Amino acid sequence: MNEFSLIETYFNWGGSNLANLGIGDDCAVIDIDANYQLVTSVDTFIEGVHFPSNTSASDIAYKSLAVNLSDLAAVGARVKYFTLALTLPNINKKWLSQFSTSLKSLADEFGIVLVGGDTTKGMLSITINVTGVVKKNKALLRSSAQVGDLIFVSNTIGDAAYAWKQLQNNQTPSEYVINQFNRPKPQLFLGQQLSDIANACIDISDGLEQDLTHILTRSNVGASINLDDIPLTYEVKTYIEKTNDWCLVLAGGDDYELCFTAPVKNMNLLKALQNKNNITVTQIGIINDSMALTKIGFFDKQCCSYQHF
Ligand SMILES: [Mg+2]
């Protein structure tokens, strides 16, 4: 099977009214709406670094698109299209078919269209570039937090890191946490709704502490968070109570939940959003002018943030 038939067989999913030209041409040529800005993000996924070698093709496909969608969620974007660069050690038809089916199903769920890509031979690696749109000057940024803003996170923190820790220790994670690790749900709806409520926003990929610190640094502010207020599932809470390993929650990463700041005057809007859509967000702290992050309840002075290098 050559590159062209591979693309034709597994990645030509049919027409799109978004791209004038799509898969099979030299470039994707794309219409965008007036009064909107393009937002774009790229992530690479490497076997053994970002996912264990025994991860299924469908989980790999899901996560590599989901984490990119999460970046679009963080700026409040509507998703439009993506490209895929796939490096494969060999052509395994069963693997490709599962990968393609899972990728298409997630793409369809969020209405994002595959418009191009590249395939090469080498160590398994997946690079996805996603593009979406936001209304002009309405993107949620990291740099807009204001002193007095309340700090929130969506859903629960630490589930994926707990699953990863268990896998590394040859333990069997529960179905719930392994699913949070392999199939994080991009918070696109929440991100879009927050554009009139939040001041600053980020998605938690590298860990709550590091990602919140990005907001603080870019916004020239500080914050105080209370560890007791961080929403945890029962099993992570039990683990923390036993080990006091707060690094798992603060620096474990892979949450793909949103961390955002919002002014007190918008609390009614936020409550209404939660009640109407069954969304869970929890206040974990407040923005202040200290220029530092204070963690109430955290006694270990050592930094536990994830580092890429
Ligand atoms: Mg991000």
Residues whose N, C-alpha, C, O or C-beta is under 5 A from the ligand:
A	BS01	MG	D71 D203 S205
